[in-house]
Amino acid sequence: MSTRMKIIAILVARSGQTDALRELLFGMAPACRAEPGNLRWDIWRDPAEPARFVLDELYIDADAVAAHRETPHFKAYLARINDLAERTSLLLEPAAVA
């Protein structure tokens, strides 16, 4: 039985990089959502801190996460993200999920 996996990434744009970060995230959303193992890929923005974005991703299993990390759009994201934002990323498995 496969276990769904969630990724939560908190991204805070570096000074002057909010628009570039938003463009990067919005640009990769369609490709991420189209991945076969993706169940959810949402971008949230903190209204109290407009430079803070949260990615809420859900995958069918760990293999789907691994496949996501091998895609060209994810590799392009990794190549740019550290210049655009401070990043905290959590890979989570279900503990008590409805």
C-alpha positions as CSV (number, residue, x, y, z in Angstrom):
1,M,0.0,0.0,0.0
2,S,1.4,3.4,-0.9
3,T,1.5,6.3,1.5
4,R,0.6,9.8,0.3
5,M,3.3,12.4,0.8
6,K,2.9,16.1,1.4
7,I,5.5,18.8,0.8
8,I,5.1,22.2,2.5
9,A,7.6,24.8,1.3
10,I,7.8,28.2,2.9
11,L,9.5,30.8,0.7
12,V,10.3,34.3,1.7
13,A,11.4,36.5,-1.1
14,R,14.7,38.2,-0.8
15,S,14.7,42.0,-1.0
16,G,13.4,43.1,-4.3
17,Q,12.7,39.6,-5.5
18,T,9.0,39.2,-4.7
19,D,7.8,39.6,-8.3
20,A,10.5,37.2,-9.6
21,L,9.6,34.6,-7.0
22,R,5.9,34.9,-7.8
23,E,6.6,34.5,-11.5
24,L,8.8,31.4,-10.9
25,L,6.1,29.7,-8.8
26,F,3.2,30.6,-11.0
27,G,5.2,29.6,-14.1
28,M,5.9,26.1,-12.8
29,A,2.4,25.4,-11.4
30,P,0.8,24.0,-14.6
31,A,3.7,21.5,-15.1
32,C,3.7,20.4,-11.5
33,R,-0.1,19.9,-11.5
34,A,0.2,17.8,-14.6
35,E,2.6,15.3,-13.1
36,P,1.0,11.8,-13.0
37,G,1.6,11.4,-9.2
38,N,0.5,14.9,-8.2
39,L,-2.8,15.3,-6.4
40,R,-2.4,18.9,-5.3
41,W,0.0,21.8,-6.0
42,D,-1.2,25.1,-4.6
43,I,0.5,28.4,-4.0
44,W,-0.6,30.4,-0.9
45,R,0.5,33.9,-0.1
46,D,0.6,35.4,3.4
47,P,-1.5,38.6,3.5
48,A,0.4,39.8,6.5
49,E,3.8,39.3,4.8
50,P,3.3,39.6,1.0
51,A,6.8,38.4,0.3
52,R,6.0,35.0,1.9
53,F,4.6,32.2,-0.2
54,V,3.7,28.7,0.9
55,L,3.6,25.7,-1.5
56,D,1.2,23.0,-0.5
57,E,1.9,19.8,-2.5
58,L,0.4,16.4,-2.3
59,Y,1.7,13.3,-4.0
60,I,0.4,9.7,-4.3
61,D,3.6,8.3,-2.8
62,A,7.3,8.7,-2.3
63,D,8.0,7.6,-5.8
64,A,5.9,10.4,-7.1
65,V,7.9,12.9,-5.0
66,A,11.1,11.4,-6.4
67,A,9.8,11.7,-10.0
68,H,8.8,15.3,-9.3
69,R,12.3,16.1,-8.2
70,E,13.7,14.8,-11.5
71,T,11.5,17.0,-13.7
72,P,13.1,19.8,-15.8
73,H,10.7,22.4,-14.1
74,F,11.8,21.3,-10.6
75,K,15.5,21.4,-11.6
76,A,15.0,24.9,-13.0
77,Y,13.3,25.9,-9.8
78,L,16.2,24.6,-7.7
79,A,18.7,26.5,-9.9
80,R,17.0,29.8,-9.2
81,I,15.3,29.6,-5.8
82,N,18.2,30.3,-3.5
83,D,18.8,33.6,-5.4
84,L,15.2,34.6,-5.0
85,A,14.1,33.4,-1.6
86,E,14.9,31.9,1.8
87,R,13.4,28.4,1.7
88,T,12.2,25.9,4.3
89,S,10.8,22.7,2.9
90,L,9.2,19.8,4.8
91,L,8.5,16.3,3.4
92,L,5.6,14.9,5.5
93,E,3.9,11.5,5.7
94,P,0.4,11.1,7.1
95,A,0.1,10.7,10.9
96,A,-3.7,11.3,11.5
97,V,-5.2,12.6,8.3
98,A,-8.9,12.5,7.5
